Amino acid sequence: MRNVVIVCAHPDDEVLGVGGAIQRHIDDGDKVTVIYVTDGYYIDNESEEIIHRRAAAEAACRKLGVGEKVFMGKKGLMLDTYSSAILNGELSKIFRSIMPDIVYTHNWGDINLDHKVVFDMVMVASRPHKGGPRCDILVFETLSSTEWSGTQESIAFIPNKFIEITEAQVRNKVEAFCCYGQEVQEYPNPRSEAGIINLARYRGQAISSYYAESFHVVRSIY
């Protein structure tokens, strides 16, 4: 059993980026923990919107089979206003308690600034020293953020690892995303049911498979 951790900026990112891989890891007997750095909004944690968003995250995790969740409770769209020392310290503490073997997180070049901050947090928290974890690090693509960031080589998402998923797992991923209700858009918006399926098909055909999710390996320890 491996400890697999997904660190995402907002609830729904975990489904869009890793919804299929999560199911594969659970089928393989791995333990999966999802860490939500923010609740997706820049309002108080006690608000009805936050309560509703966390309930949606709980439902999506149940759909994917995830049992362990951590809500860090930061305000969404405002991560760049927090002290990096505080953010890095809090995530480092969580990592030391979990000691992940594999970490999935956002691509550093995403157009969403919260995603960039979370990537930096993960890189600091996963430094393999001072009792920290020695873990693989992979970044995922997030529909309507990764593909809209531009094509400069320094920020572009270039996949070098593919995880094959089944049609049933793709459908389950779509159903998990639908737990977020208002986030589901009409096609051709990429954050739509058809958008999720199309991306899975596109990444799948790259490896002569029907469906897949793709990642970029930042660090791999064998």
Buried (B, 14 or more C-beta within 10 A) or exposed (E): EBBBBBBBBBBBBBBBBBBBBBBBBBEEEBBBBBBBBBBBBEEEEEEEEBEBBBEBBBBBBEBBBBEBBBBBEBBBBBBEEBEEEEBBBBBBEBBEEBEBBBBBBBBBBBBBEBBBBBBBBBBBBBEEEEEBBEBBBBBBBBBBBBBEBEEEEEBBBEBEBBBBBBEEBBBBBBBBBBBBEEBBBEEEEBBBBBBBBBBBBEBBEEEEBEBBBBBBEBEEEE
